[in-house]
Amino acid sequence: MLPPIGCIARGGNTSYSAALVVAASSKLVTLPQLRGAKARAGWVDPWSAAGYVVPRIELARAGIDPTVTFASETFHGTHRDALLALVRGDCDVVGTYARIREGEEEHSGAWSELEDLRVRVLTTFGSIPSDVIAARRNLAPTEYQRAAAALSRASSDPEGRVLLRGLFGGEELRQGIEPGHEALRLAFETATAKGLFD
């Protein structure tokens, strides 16, 4: 079996966090306030680590059962569209990605890429390993090498980095993969067995 081609770096980082954000004017200020608030949740899609999976796992770990906490849950397809739904008032809290830098009080994330978007970070959750670029099992080794070389060249070319960002949401391919994928898989399987993703 061929190894993964590598992982995608975003802003120089090969990991990121999940965040729950609310509108700047929201009465929700702390995570425990979600209990009994019957807030409407907006998510990215069912396979988004930061925009759905990790927030649900971490809410359950914090004693906030997402299967009964929210009045409604909707999927919006992209981080951008989930945040725009929040601003329109279609939901009260949104799961998205965040970049947390040591020593900085202000976090950045999907909301930072939209102009005049006034949101507040309710909480952030852990470190999520970056996306992996993999090849199918029966790909010929020569084709694997060509794909790996092309992605590597794109990482060092300004135009190629734009294409990488459009395709993968990051601008650089790093060799190897970040640790943490196995732990995330196990957490997902455990949460699935408990019905968090039914």
C-alpha positions as CSV (number, residue, x, y, z in Angstrom):
1,M,0.0,0.0,0.0
2,L,1.3,3.5,-0.9
3,P,1.9,5.9,2.0
4,P,-0.1,9.2,2.1
5,I,1.4,11.8,-0.2
6,G,1.5,14.3,2.7
7,C,-0.6,16.7,4.6
8,I,-1.8,20.2,3.9
9,A,-0.5,23.2,5.9
10,R,-2.6,26.3,6.4
11,G,-0.9,29.5,7.3
12,G,2.2,27.4,8.1
13,N,0.4,25.2,10.5
14,T,-0.4,21.5,10.1
15,S,-3.1,21.5,12.8
16,Y,-6.0,23.7,13.7
17,S,-8.8,23.9,16.2
18,A,-12.6,23.8,16.2
19,A,-14.6,26.8,17.5
20,L,-18.2,27.5,18.4
21,V,-19.0,31.1,17.5
22,V,-22.0,33.3,18.1
23,A,-23.0,36.7,16.8
24,A,-21.3,39.5,18.6
25,S,-24.7,40.6,20.0
26,S,-25.7,37.1,21.3
27,K,-26.7,36.6,24.9
28,L,-24.7,33.4,24.9
29,V,-21.4,34.2,26.6
30,T,-20.3,30.9,28.1
31,L,-20.5,27.3,27.0
32,P,-22.7,26.1,29.9
33,Q,-25.3,28.7,28.8
34,L,-26.1,26.4,25.9
35,R,-27.9,24.1,28.3
36,G,-31.6,25.0,28.2
37,A,-31.1,27.8,25.7
38,K,-32.6,25.8,22.9
39,A,-30.2,27.5,20.5
40,R,-30.2,26.7,16.8
41,A,-26.9,25.1,15.6
42,G,-25.4,25.7,12.2
43,W,-22.8,23.2,11.0
44,V,-20.7,22.9,7.9
45,D,-21.3,19.3,6.8
46,P,-21.4,15.9,8.5
47,W,-17.8,15.1,7.6
48,S,-16.3,18.4,8.7
49,A,-13.9,17.9,11.6
50,A,-14.0,21.5,12.9
51,G,-17.4,22.3,11.5
52,Y,-19.3,19.4,13.1
53,V,-17.5,16.3,14.4
54,V,-15.1,17.7,17.0
55,P,-17.6,20.2,18.4
56,R,-20.2,17.5,19.0
57,I,-17.6,15.1,20.6
58,E,-16.3,17.9,22.9
59,L,-19.8,19.2,23.8
60,A,-20.7,15.7,25.0
61,R,-17.4,15.4,26.9
62,A,-18.3,18.7,28.6
63,G,-21.7,17.2,29.7
64,I,-23.7,19.0,27.0
65,D,-25.5,16.4,25.0
66,P,-25.8,17.9,21.4
67,T,-28.6,15.5,20.5
68,V,-30.9,17.2,22.9
69,T,-29.4,20.6,23.5
70,F,-30.2,22.3,20.2
71,A,-33.6,23.3,19.0
72,S,-32.5,22.6,15.5
73,E,-29.4,21.7,13.5
74,T,-28.7,22.7,9.9
75,F,-25.9,22.1,7.5
76,H,-24.7,24.9,5.2
77,G,-22.0,23.2,3.1
78,T,-19.0,25.5,3.8
79,H,-17.6,27.4,6.7
80,R,-18.3,30.7,4.9
81,D,-22.0,29.8,4.4
82,A,-22.4,28.6,7.9
83,L,-21.1,31.9,9.2
84,L,-23.3,33.9,6.8
85,A,-26.3,31.9,8.1
86,L,-25.3,33.0,11.6
87,V,-25.2,36.7,10.6
88,R,-28.6,36.4,8.8
89,G,-30.1,35.0,12.0
90,D,-30.8,31.5,10.6
91,C,-28.9,29.9,13.5
92,D,-27.6,31.0,16.9
93,V,-24.3,29.1,17.2
94,V,-21.9,27.8,14.4
95,G,-19.1,25.3,14.4
96,T,-16.1,26.3,12.3
97,Y,-12.3,26.2,12.4
98,A,-10.0,28.4,14.3
99,R,-6.3,29.1,14.4
100,I,-4.9,29.5,17.9
101,R,-1.5,31.1,18.3
102,E,0.4,30.9,21.5
103,G,0.5,34.2,23.4
104,E,-2.3,35.8,21.4
105,E,-5.7,36.6,23.0
106,E,-7.5,37.0,19.7
107,H,-8.1,33.9,17.7
108,S,-8.5,33.9,13.9
109,G,-10.6,31.5,11.8
110,A,-13.1,31.3,9.0
111,W,-14.7,34.5,10.3
112,S,-11.4,36.4,9.7
113,E,-11.7,35.8,6.0
114,L,-15.1,37.6,5.7
115,E,-15.3,41.4,5.9
116,D,-17.3,43.1,8.5
117,L,-18.4,39.9,10.2
118,R,-19.0,40.5,13.9
119,V,-18.9,37.3,15.8
120,R,-17.6,36.2,19.2
121,V,-15.8,32.9,20.0
122,L,-17.8,31.0,22.5
123,T,-15.2,28.3,23.0
124,T,-12.5,26.4,21.1
125,F,-11.7,22.7,21.1
126,G,-8.3,21.0,20.9
127,S,-5.9,20.4,18.1
128,I,-7.1,18.7,14.9
129,P,-4.5,17.2,12.6
130,S,-4.4,18.6,9.1
131,D,-6.0,17.0,6.1
132,V,-4.1,14.1,4.5
133,I,-3.6,13.8,0.8
134,A,-3.8,10.1,0.0
135,A,-3.6,8.0,-3.1
136,R,-5.7,5.0,-4.1
137,R,-4.2,1.7,-3.2
138,N,-3.7,0.5,-6.8
139,L,-2.2,3.6,-8.1
140,A,1.0,2.8,-10.1
141,P,4.1,3.9,-8.2
142,T,5.2,6.1,-11.2
143,E,1.8,7.9,-11.1
144,Y,2.1,8.3,-7.3
145,Q,5.6,9.9,-7.7
146,R,4.2,12.3,-10.4
147,A,1.3,13.4,-8.2
148,A,3.6,13.9,-5.2
149,A,6.1,15.9,-7.3
150,A,3.4,18.1,-8.8
151,L,1.9,18.9,-5.4
152,S,5.4,19.6,-4.0
153,R,6.2,22.0,-6.9
154,A,2.9,23.7,-6.4
155,S,3.8,24.4,-2.8
156,S,6.9,26.4,-3.9
157,D,5.2,28.3,-6.7
158,P,3.0,31.4,-6.0
159,E,0.4,30.5,-8.6
160,G,0.5,26.9,-7.5
161,R,-0.1,27.9,-3.9
162,V,-3.3,29.7,-5.0
163,L,-4.5,26.5,-6.7
164,L,-3.6,24.4,-3.6
165,R,-5.7,26.8,-1.5
166,G,-8.6,26.6,-3.9
167,L,-8.5,22.8,-3.9
168,F,-7.5,21.9,-0.3
169,G,-7.9,25.1,1.7
170,G,-4.2,25.3,2.4
171,E,-1.2,26.5,0.5
172,E,1.5,24.0,1.2
173,L,2.1,20.2,1.1
174,R,4.2,18.8,3.9
175,Q,5.6,15.3,3.7
176,G,4.3,12.8,6.3
177,I,1.2,13.2,8.3
178,E,0.5,14.8,11.7
179,P,0.0,12.7,14.7
180,G,-3.6,12.6,16.1
181,H,-5.5,11.0,13.3
182,E,-5.9,7.7,15.1
183,A,-7.1,9.4,18.3
184,L,-9.6,11.4,16.3
185,R,-10.8,8.2,14.6
186,L,-11.3,6.4,17.9
187,A,-13.1,9.4,19.4
188,F,-15.4,9.5,16.4
189,E,-16.1,5.8,16.6
190,T,-16.9,6.0,20.3
191,A,-19.2,9.0,19.8
192,T,-20.9,7.3,16.9
193,A,-21.5,4.2,19.1
194,K,-23.1,6.6,21.7
195,G,-25.5,8.0,19.1
196,L,-23.9,11.5,18.7
197,F,-24.1,11.3,14.9
198,D,-27.4,9.5,14.3
